[in-house]
Structure formats: structure tokens, C-alpha cells
Amino acid sequence: MTDWLGLRDRAALVAGAGGIGAAAALALARQGARVMVADVDEERLAKLTEQAAELGVNLDTRVADLTDAEDARKAVAGAAAALGGLDVFLHAVGMNDRRPALETPDEVWQRIIDVNLKSAVWTAQAAGALMVDAGYGRIVFVSSVSGLLAHAHHAPYAATKGGVNQLCRVMAREWAPHGVTVNAIAPGYTETDLTRAYLDRPGMRESMVGLVPAGRLGTADDLVGPLLFLSSARSAFVTGHVMYVDGGRTLV
Ligand SMILES: NC(=O)c1ccc[n+]([C@@H]2O[C@H](COP(=O)([O-])OP(=O)(O)OC[C@H]3O[C@@H](n4cnc5c(N)ncnc54)[C@H](O)[C@@H]3O)[C@@H](O)[C@H]2O)c1
């Protein structure tokens, strides 16, 4: 296999072993990158290890609560120690809890800010420090179309995704002189555990599909190409972007 993306032997940490993180980690491993995946959920990590073995690729895993600053920094340092550096960092950790803004209790606000935004801050800051020192790095956040559109019942989720977009842009500006790019992809509704129960509500899937010019919802595989490109040596002059991967959802 040619190495057009320049990912072979790159050291990559993926935060989040859910639908999107797992697809990204397996794709990176298939490109020949050395991959570590961190998640709070041990079972998901075990399942991902099995999937990797079935595909004949290797990846390491690490259990970490990335909302905790200390644990997050240890996970990044541990990955860099195990992989012999850190070239790529993908943040694919997140949660949602859909309620009207007036009915969202403090603890739900706090939890979504912790999981979606603070985990991104702690991990990307630690990854960025190593990459700035090394003079090379690729950081990619998984944001959402909700960082742009005003979806009802998404107040904390949308606020954290808007926060991730601006975190991405400021880190991109600060670290550009050091060979480190920082970008985000912003998916529309993608079929993973995060959206399954919601999309299974009567009529919901049809109504969501109706909002997408491409006429279907996304899959984790739809995100892999953009994620690999932004993780690769080929995207050296692309930084501070939020790339919508949404079948045109944000066009209408
Ligand atoms: N699925 C979609 O429709 C969609 C759309 C737009 C954006 N996104 C974003 O993509 C990212 C990944 O979502 P997904 O669809 O793969 O969801 P998912 O629920 O399948 O995966 C999320 C992962 O985050 C992990 N996680 C949660 N709290 C954690 C913590 N404290 N420490 C470490 N890991 C933790 C979970 O264990 C899980 O493996 C999220 O940021 C999500 O907001 C998803």
C-alpha cells in the first residue's frame, strides 16, 4: 500500500472509542499509524481491540476519565511514552441530553460541559505542548453541526460545540508557527450509540433525513476520509477549519 497520506508509523492518540472514535482509530491503524485509544468505558475499548484483531491491525488502549484534568494529561503523556511521541491527536469524546433550555438542570449543564468541552481542553492542551516542542502535529476535534445551527433542545450541547470550534481556532492560530495544525470536523446526524435511541423514536429518522440534501444520514465511515486527511501530512497548510461533513445539512 502506498503511503500518500504520510500516516505510516505516525503516533496517534484517539480520545473516544465510540462509533466515530473507533472508526477513526481503525482507519488510522489501517494506514500504518501506531494508535492508542483512550476512553472511560473499558468494555468499548475491549470491543475495539477485538475489531482491530479481526481486521489484522494493532492498537493499544487506555482507560481514562478525560473530564478529569490529571487523568487526561496522564493519558496523553502515557500515549506519547508508549508510542514514542505524538503526531496525531483526535478528540471524539462527547455526550448529549436533549431538553428545553428552561428544563435543563445544573448537573446536566455541568456534565455536558465537562464531557464535551473540558475533556477537549485538557487533552488538546497536553497534546499541543508535546507537538509544539516537536515542531509537528495534527489535532482534530469532532465538533457538530450543532455548533452552528440553533437546534431546539440542544442548549448545552450546542454551546459546548461552539466552544470547541473556537478552542480549535485559537489553538490553530497559536500553534501554526510550530508546524501544528488544529482543525475540527462537524458531522450532521450520524448513526452511532450517541444518536440511536433518538433516531429510533417514531418518525424521527424520516424527519432528520428530510433535512439533509444528500437524502440520508451519515455513517461513521463518511467521516473517516475527512478525519484521515486532517490527520495527515497532506493537510499541512489547513488550520483552524471547521469542516462540515453533513451531506449538505448546513446549506438549508
Ligand atoms: N453521532 C452523531 O450524530 C454525531 C454528530 C455530530 C458530532 N458528534 C460528536 O462526535 C463525537 C463522538 O460521538 P459518537 O457518535 O462516536 O458517540 P458515542 O456515544 O458512540 O461515543 C462517545 C464516546 O465518548 C466516551 N466518553 C464519554 N465520557 C468520557 C470520559 N469522561 N472520558 C473518556 N471518554 C468518555 C464514551 O465512552 C464513548 O465511547 C462526540 O463529540 C459527538 O458529540 C456525533
The ligand as a MOL file (V3000), in Angstrom:
LIG
                    3D

  0  0  0     0  0            999 V3000
M  V30 BEGIN CTAB
M  V30 COUNTS 44 48 0 0 0
M  V30 BEGIN ATOM
M  V30 1 N -23.1630 10.6370 16.2400 0
M  V30 2 C -23.5130 11.8280 15.7940 0
M  V30 3 O -24.5750 12.0280 15.1990 0
M  V30 4 C -22.5990 12.9970 15.9950 0
M  V30 5 C -22.8600 14.1570 15.2690 0
M  V30 6 C -22.0450 15.2650 15.4570 0
M  V30 7 C -20.9990 15.1990 16.3540 0
M  V30 8 N -20.7690 14.0580 17.0590 0 CHG=1
M  V30 9 C -19.6720 14.0730 18.0140 0
M  V30 10 O -18.7740 13.0360 17.7390 0
M  V30 11 C -18.0830 12.6550 18.9430 0
M  V30 12 C -18.1430 11.1460 19.0770 0
M  V30 13 O -19.5100 10.7770 19.1310 0
M  V30 14 P -20.0260 9.3020 18.7700 0
M  V30 15 O -21.1620 9.4600 17.8320 0
M  V30 16 O -18.8830 8.4190 18.4360 0 CHG=-1
M  V30 17 O -20.6620 8.9310 20.1740 0
M  V30 18 P -20.5040 7.6220 21.0820 0
M  V30 19 O -21.5080 7.7790 22.1690 0
M  V30 20 O -20.5710 6.4140 20.2160 0
M  V30 21 O -19.0170 7.7910 21.6580 0
M  V30 22 C -18.6710 8.7370 22.6340 0
M  V30 23 C -17.5250 8.1500 23.4350 0
M  V30 24 O -17.1060 9.0980 24.4300 0
M  V30 25 C -16.7250 8.3240 25.5640 0
M  V30 26 N -16.6900 9.1350 26.7870 0
M  V30 27 C -17.7350 9.7120 27.4100 0
M  V30 28 N -17.3230 10.3110 28.5370 0
M  V30 29 C -15.9760 10.1170 28.6190 0
M  V30 30 C -14.9910 10.4760 29.5550 0
M  V30 31 N -15.3160 11.1580 30.6720 0
M  V30 32 N -13.7100 10.1200 29.3350 0
M  V30 33 C -13.3780 9.3870 28.2280 0
M  V30 34 N -14.2840 9.0080 27.3110 0
M  V30 35 C -15.5720 9.3610 27.5020 0
M  V30 36 C -17.8020 7.2580 25.6410 0
M  V30 37 O -17.4340 6.1840 26.4970 0
M  V30 38 C -17.9330 6.8750 24.1830 0
M  V30 39 O -17.0900 5.7890 23.8430 0
M  V30 40 C -18.7790 13.4200 20.0730 0
M  V30 41 O -18.0430 14.5700 20.3890 0
M  V30 42 C -20.0990 13.8190 19.4500 0
M  V30 43 O -20.6390 14.9750 20.0460 0
M  V30 44 C -21.5400 12.9430 16.9000 0
M  V30 END ATOM
M  V30 BEGIN BOND
M  V30 1 1 1 2
M  V30 2 2 2 3
M  V30 3 1 2 4
M  V30 4 1 4 5
M  V30 5 2 4 44
M  V30 6 2 5 6
M  V30 7 1 6 7
M  V30 8 2 7 8
M  V30 9 1 8 9
M  V30 10 1 8 44
M  V30 11 1 9 10
M  V30 12 1 9 42
M  V30 13 1 10 11
M  V30 14 1 11 12
M  V30 15 1 11 40
M  V30 16 1 12 13
M  V30 17 1 13 14
M  V30 18 2 14 15
M  V30 19 1 14 16
M  V30 20 1 14 17
M  V30 21 1 17 18
M  V30 22 2 18 19
M  V30 23 1 18 20
M  V30 24 1 18 21
M  V30 25 1 21 22
M  V30 26 1 22 23
M  V30 27 1 23 24
M  V30 28 1 23 38
M  V30 29 1 24 25
M  V30 30 1 25 26
M  V30 31 1 25 36
M  V30 32 1 26 27
M  V30 33 1 26 35
M  V30 34 2 27 28
M  V30 35 1 28 29
M  V30 36 1 29 30
M  V30 37 2 29 35
M  V30 38 1 30 31
M  V30 39 2 30 32
M  V30 40 1 32 33
M  V30 41 2 33 34
M  V30 42 1 34 35
M  V30 43 1 36 37
M  V30 44 1 36 38
M  V30 45 1 38 39
M  V30 46 1 40 41
M  V30 47 1 40 42
M  V30 48 1 42 43
M  V30 END BOND
M  V30 END CTAB
M  END
